Amino acid sequence: MPESTDCVTATEPREAGGAAPGPDPDLSLVRRAQAGDTDAFGELVERNRKAVFRAAVAALGSTTDADDVAQEAFVLAYRKLASFRGEAAFRTWLLAITWRKALDRRKSVGRWLRLTVSQADHDSAATNWIEHMPADRRSQEEDLAAQQLQQAIRRLIRTLPRKLRDALLLAGSGEYSYSQIGFILGVPVGTVKWRVSEARRVLKEKMAAVGHHYDG
Amino acid sequence: MTDRQLSDRRLDEAIDRAVREMMNVEPRTDLRARVLAELGGPPARVSLWPRLAFAALTLAAAVTVLTIVQRPSDHPDAPQVASSLPAPIPSPQPAPGPTNPPIGGITSPPRMGSGSPSVSPGSSRPDPPPSNRRIGVQDRPIQAASIDTLAAPAVEGAESVERLRPIDPIGIDSLNPLGISTPDIVITPITVEQIDITPLPPRR
């Protein structure tokens, strides 16, 4: 299948800190941290915590698990800091560590059990969140339709194959560049773009199957 | 176009919005403090699941091995089958009766095959018996254990208790199953008759 990169409405992630060559804004802090400066590493945590946390959320779908994984990833990165040579940007290297940690967590039996038990609570919480959304200028009927559509899309995103879902969430977050995503997932940039496009196509098919038609 | 019919573009926008909302999450504010606290503390906590699973498998394997190993010792009277040993050979003369002196007035019947020579697995095998030998059958009568006397219990007032009557020995006629005989095997050489092969005519 040819690669499709016609994601006209896809968010183009920013390139800062990507795997592409360029000055690494974290490099000086990394050197200080490698010399044993924990305050410098604390600054690195502060700079990258959101990117690390969101990558974990993309892999796990749970903020609780993602919080644990983010902490574990930072600690592991500190312990492996001596092996960081600077071939990639520090953020990219850190995100790769985070992704591996998140995949380990995703495969764990304990997490599967917790998700199975708490699925009903999660669904009810999502419903409550929708009910408490503030109303904007649109009519209540339009709001309700938009909310139902968003809810349906989120539900269908969870049913996507993992490879497609991971690429779609990472790219759609606007937090990472395609080259970073390729480095994290261990695939070429073209594969990342194809997966995002394929995820959209599958999502539209699924939405059509549940009654949300569109003009193709 | 109805309300539920969306253009492809609008659907893409809806997907973008949904993904952004799913990913628009913030980490806890104390992440930096927790990371720095753990850097100076003990090594990161490792999940106990793999260790527990390994321990459970090891325990199950150990229990299985112990059960298999201890099974023969749980039944010491069970007959032990040794396929490499020859079948018991009947002694030429019948056993004269109990060979062990009575202990405490209790006599035990002779054990079957007690007169057979013991063969250790490492020793050389005896010559094979004749083909009409009988396997595993004893001609002796089997006698149950008998109690001749019972020691008087050293209990006060035991005189008033009537002494138990000796138990008559129980005789069991010996079994007389049909003897198993194996016919002699004669090996005759195979004779092959000479075959004459005539050559085929050559092909054109």
Chai-1 contact restraints between the chains, C-beta under 6 A:
chainA,res_idxA,chainB,res_idxB,connection_type,confidence,min_distance_angstrom,max_distance_angstrom,comment,restraint_id
A,T9,B,D12,contact,1.0,0.0,6.0,A-B,restraint_1
A,T9,B,E13,contact,1.0,0.0,6.0,A-B,restraint_2
A,T9,B,D16,contact,1.0,0.0,6.0,A-B,restraint_3
A,G42,B,R32,contact,1.0,0.0,6.0,A-B,restraint_4
A,G42,B,L36,contact,1.0,0.0,6.0,A-B,restraint_5
A,V45,B,R32,contact,1.0,0.0,6.0,A-B,restraint_6
A,V45,B,V35,contact,1.0,0.0,6.0,A-B,restraint_7
A,E46,B,R32,contact,1.0,0.0,6.0,A-B,restraint_8
A,R49,B,P27,contact,1.0,0.0,6.0,A-B,restraint_9
A,R49,B,L31,contact,1.0,0.0,6.0,A-B,restraint_10
A,F53,B,P27,contact,1.0,0.0,6.0,A-B,restraint_11
A,R54,B,M23,contact,1.0,0.0,6.0,A-B,restraint_12
A,V57,B,V25,contact,1.0,0.0,6.0,A-B,restraint_13
A,T63,B,V25,contact,1.0,0.0,6.0,A-B,restraint_14
A,D67,B,R28,contact,1.0,0.0,6.0,A-B,restraint_15
A,A70,B,P27,contact,1.0,0.0,6.0,A-B,restraint_16
A,Q71,B,R34,contact,1.0,0.0,6.0,A-B,restraint_17
A,Q71,B,V35,contact,1.0,0.0,6.0,A-B,restraint_18
A,E72,B,A44,contact,1.0,0.0,6.0,A-B,restraint_19
A,F74,B,V35,contact,1.0,0.0,6.0,A-B,restraint_20
A,V75,B,E38,contact,1.0,0.0,6.0,A-B,restraint_21
A,V75,B,A44,contact,1.0,0.0,6.0,A-B,restraint_22
A,Y78,B,L39,contact,1.0,0.0,6.0,A-B,restraint_23
A,V109,B,W49,contact,1.0,0.0,6.0,A-B,restraint_24
A,G110,B,W49,contact,1.0,0.0,6.0,A-B,restraint_25
A,L149,B,A14,contact,1.0,0.0,6.0,A-B,restraint_26
A,Q150,B,A18,contact,1.0,0.0,6.0,A-B,restraint_27
A,I153,B,A14,contact,1.0,0.0,6.0,A-B,restraint_28
A,I153,B,I15,contact,1.0,0.0,6.0,A-B,restraint_29
A,I153,B,A18,contact,1.0,0.0,6.0,A-B,restraint_30
A,R154,B,A18,contact,1.0,0.0,6.0,A-B,restraint_31
A,R154,B,M22,contact,1.0,0.0,6.0,A-B,restraint_32
A,L169,B,M23,contact,1.0,0.0,6.0,A-B,restraint_33
A,G172,B,V19,contact,1.0,0.0,6.0,A-B,restraint_34
A,S173,B,M23,contact,1.0,0.0,6.0,A-B,restraint_35
A,L203,B,I15,contact,1.0,0.0,6.0,A-B,restraint_36
A,K204,B,L11,contact,1.0,0.0,6.0,A-B,restraint_37
A,H213,B,Q5,contact,1.0,0.0,6.0,A-B,restraint_38
A,Y214,B,L6,contact,1.0,0.0,6.0,A-B,restraint_39
A,Y214,B,D8,contact,1.0,0.0,6.0,A-B,restraint_40
A,Y214,B,L11,contact,1.0,0.0,6.0,A-B,restraint_41
A,D215,B,S7,contact,1.0,0.0,6.0,A-B,restraint_42
A,G216,B,D8,contact,1.0,0.0,6.0,A-B,restraint_43
